[in-house]
């Protein structure tokens, strides 16, 4: 087949020989993080949302909420996977849409089903836009020991660019109220903040606005895009606008780290010879699985930014053990390290740190995912800057 003319889904890694990998001694890493789409709709209309605003429109056919039956099948499959691979613990992330739209009673039931149906500790986090994070929810999550991650893009101006209600109003004020409730009486549950970068926002002002809530960690996220549909402000040249934005924060943070910024911490750890815990950097095997509200077993949901149906496996928790997903090329490709890298990446001196970035950002229509990241120049510039900064400090200690 001419890969240059391959339709979406038939490109690499569809041609990856997983059986051949097994014959050569490779073995998959079991799933240890399970993203459960407990509600498939949202009460915001964020302009950059990969669920509703980019390539994939299959959400319209999903049930609004995960049913009790699907939850029980899911817990059974996770439990089966835990026993088969002798896992000591797993992480479950309640996701959406907006997961709080599922309602407190449904969420309580889901937590109880998971914790009684899986024979190991189950750490549960809910990732929310914060709009409905009421005192009732906070008391429930305190009782159930559910950690809470909140999405916020910075100050009122920054958040108002994208995180909007359908009538165009900003969500900033409502989210700030929720965060104040969370940090006042339930700070032990606070998992951190997710912030999607917009180059129009001043980086230090954005960082300081997030620090106001004393988050235990901050994830700065590159907006989703591919070679076929580049992200905003990412021209097809060697410029580094996103690196420049992040470096300004890094230099400030590095001298006075008032919280964990996971991207920076992971790059530093990798430069010192460690392994990454983030999908967006490094070569560590990815052990993340998504289960939709209807029970479909899918690949990481951010792949919806690549093309319609990019996450589909054809598997379902009612009928399929999770190990069947491990045998699929799409999952194997994110576990085989350098074997999944393009020739350009293999020739790069920082490939083991960069890891070609987030998998979705490598996509190019016609040849699939065996490409550098669309953020290649930004990632190289950021990694090189952090390396030089660390080398200067290490040299000063000699």
N, C-alpha and C positions, 0 to 999 in steps of 0.2 A: 504493500500500500504506500502511496506517495504521502508522506507525513505532511508535506507542505499544503496538501489539499484535504487533510483529515478534518472531518466535522467535529464540533464539540463533543467530547466524551470518547472519541476514537483516537485522540492524540495521546502522547505520552502522559501518564504512565499506563495507559490501557495495554500497551505492548510489553509491559514489564513481565518477565518470566519468573513468577513467584516460586513455582516448583523448582526451577533451576537454582534459585537462591537457596532453597532448602537443601538441594543436593550438594551445594558448595559449603554447607555448614551454618548458614544464617538461620537464626530463630527469632520469631517476632517477640517484641516486648508486650506483655499483657496490658490491657487497659486498666488505668487506675483513677482516671477522672472521667466522670459521666455527667454530661450536660443534658439536663432534662428540660425540654420545652413544655413547661406546665401550663402555659397560656400562649396562644398564637396571635393575639391581637395586642395593640398598644394604645395608650391614651395620649401619646405624643406623635408628631409627624416630623421627626428629625430628618433634615435634608440629606444627610450622608448615610442614612441607615442601610446596611446591607441586606436586611430582612425585607424591606418594603420598597426601597427606592432605587435599587441597582438592577441586577440581571434576572433574579429569580422571582417568580410570581406565584409559586405553588402554595404559598401560605393561605391563599383564598380558599383552598380545598381542605385545609386542616381543620379538625374540630377546635373549637375555641379553647377548651380546657382538657387536660389529660384526665381520663376517666379512672375510676377505682380499678377496673379490670386491667387497663394498660399499666397502671402503677404496680399491681401485683405481678403481672408478667415481667415487668422491668426488674422489680426486686428479685424475682426468681432467677432471672438471667444474670444479674450482677452477682447474686449469691453463688450460682453455679460457676461463674468465672473466678470468683474468689477461691472457691474450693479447688478448682482445677489447677490454679496457679499458686495456691498457698499464699495469698496476699495477706499482709498483716493489717492493712487498712485501705480504705478508698475514700475518694472525695466526690461528692455530688454537688453540682451547681444547678440551682433552680433558675431558669432563664425564660426568655420569651422571644418576641413580644415583651409585654410587661408582666412579670410573674405575679405581682400583687393583685392583678385583676382576677386571679383564680379564687380569691376569697380566703379568709382565715381558716374556715372549717376544712376546706379542701386541702390547704397547705398542711394543716395539722395531721390530717389523715395520711397525706403523702409521706410526711416525716415518719410517722408511726409505722407505716407499711415498709418503708426502707429499713428502718432500724430493727424491726422484728424479722425481716425477711433476708437479711444479709448477716452472715456469721463472722463479722469483724467490725471494728469501729468504723462508723460512717460519718465523716466530717461533711457538714452541709453548709453551703453558702448560697445566699440569694443575691442575684445581681439585678438591681432595680434602678429606675430613673428617679426614685425618691418621692414622687408626687403623693403617693398614698401611704407613706410610712408614718402611720398614726401611732398614738399611744397604745392602742389595742394591738397593733402589729408588733410594736417594740416589746410589749409585755409577753406576747406569744413567743417571739424569737428568743427572749431571755429565758423563758421557761424551757424551750426546746433546744437551747444552745445552738442556734442558727446564726452564722455570721452574715454580715450585711456589707455588700459592695454597692457603691452609688456612683452614677455617672454625672459628671459636671465638667463643663469646659472652661471654667475660670470665673471671672467677674460677670456682672450683668451684661455688659456689651458682648463679651466672648460667648457666653451661653446663649444670648439672644440671636446669634447669627444662624444657629442650626436647630437648637433644642426647643422647638416651638409646639404650641397647641395647633390644632387644625385651623383655628381662626387667625393664626399668625402671631399670637401673643407669646411672649417668652415664658419659659417654665422656671426661670431663675429664682424668683421670690419664693415660690412654693417649695422648691428643693432646699433652699437655704433654711427655711423654717423646719423642714424635716431633719436636716443635718444638725441643727441646733438641739432638737429633741434627742437625736441619737447620741450626740456627744455629751449632753448634759447628764444623762442618767444611765446610758447603756453603752458607754464607750468601749467596754470589753468586747462587744459584738462587732465593732467597726473593723471591716476588713480592708478598707481603703477606697480611693477614688480612681475612676477611669476618666481620662481627659483626651479627647480627640483633637489633634493639632489643627489649627487654622493659621496659616502664615500671616494673616492680617492682624492677629492678636499679638500684642507685645509679650514676649516669652516670660520676662521677669514679673510683669504684672499678673500674668496668668498663674505662674508658680506661687506668688505671694497670696493671691486670692484663694488658691486651694489650701495653702498652709494655714489659713485662718481657722480651719476646722480640725487642725492637728491630726491629719490622717496618718495611720501607721504605715501606709505606703501610697505611692502615686504611680499609676501606669499612664505614660504618655503614649498615645496610639497614633500611628501614621494613618491618615485617611485611606480607605481602600481604593485601589486602582490596579490596573494591569497594563501590560504593554499595548494591548488593544484599546483600552479605555484608561488613559493615564489619569492619575489623581490630580486635583487642582494644584496649580502652581509648580508642577513638575515638568519642566520643558525637556525636549529630547536632546539634551546636550550634557556637558560635563559639569554644569553648575550644581551647587549643593544647598539649595534653600532650606531644606528640612534639617540638614546637619547644622547649618548656621543657627537656626532657631533653637535646636536642642543644645548646642555647644554653649550658648549664652546661659542657659539654665545650669548646665553641667559645671561650668567654671564657678558659678555662684554656689552651687550645692556642694561641690567637692571640698571647698574650704570650710564650709559650715553645714554639714548634712543634718538638717532638722527633721528629716523623715527618710524613709527608703524610697528611692526612685528605681524601680526594678530594672528598667532597661540599662541604666548606667551600672548598677550593681552587678548585673549579669555579664555585661561586657568586661568589667574589671575582673570578675571571677574567671572568665574564659581566658583572658590575657595572662592570668597567673596559672593556667593549666587545668582549671576546673571544668565542670560540665554545666550546661545551662538548664534551668528549670522553666524557661520560656519557649513557646513555640516560635517566636519571632526572631530568635537569634541562636546561633550555635548549631551543633549537629546531633544533639541528644535525640533518641527515639521519641516520637510523639505517641503518648498513650491516652489520647482523648477520644471519646465516642459521644455522639449526639443521639438522643432519642426524642423524636417529635411527639406532639400531642396524640397522634394516632397510633403510636408505637413503632413507627418506622425507624430502623437503625440507619444512621447517616454519618457521613464524614463531618469534620469541623464546619460549623455553620458559616464561617466567614468566606468559605469557598463560593457561597452564593454571589459574591462579587465578580466571579469569573464568567460564568455562563449559567443559563437556566438549566437546572437539574444536575449541577456539578457535585452536589452532596449525595445524590441518590445511590443506594446500594442494592435495592430490591429485597433487603432483609427486613424482618419484623420480629419483635420480641416474643410474639406468641408462638412463632414457628422455628426461630433460628437461634442457636447458641451464639454467643458473642465471638467465639473463636472463628466462626465463619467469616466475620468481618476482617479478622487479622490476616486471612488468606487472600484478601482482595488487593489488586495492584495499588489502588489509591491509598490504602493504609500502609502497605509495605513501603511505598515510595517515601513516606515521611519517617521511616525507621531505619533506612539503610545508609544514612550518612553520606559520605563522599560519592557513593555509587549513584546517587540521585542528582549529583551536581553536573552542570553543563561544562563544556570545555573551557569557557571563559572563566567560570568560577574556579575550576581546578588549577588554572594558571595564576590565580590571585593569591598573594601572600597572606591574606587575612581570611581565607575561606573557612578555616576551622572556627573562627570567631563569628564571622558573619553568617555562615550557613545558608547563604542566599536569601536571608530574610524570611518573612512570613510566606508560606507556601502559595497562597492565593496571588500574591504580588509578583509571582514569576510567570503568570499565565500570558501566553500569546496565542491568539486564535490561529489554528492551523498546525501548531507544533506542541501545544500543551504547556507543561509545567517545568520542562528541563531547560530553564533559562535563568540568568541572573535576575535578581529583584529589579522591578521597575525603579526602586530606590537605591540601586547599586552605588551610584556615586555618593549619595548621602550617607549610606552605611559605611562605606570605605572612609569617608572624611571624618565621621564621628568616631569610628574605631581608632583611626590613626591619631586623632586629637587626644583621646583618652589614653592611648598607649604612650604618647610623648609626655603627657602630664605625669603619668605614673613613673616613667623612666627618669624624669627630672627629679622627682622626689626620692626615688630609690638611689640615684646618684648622689644626692645631697646627704644621704645617711651613710655613705661609704667613708 
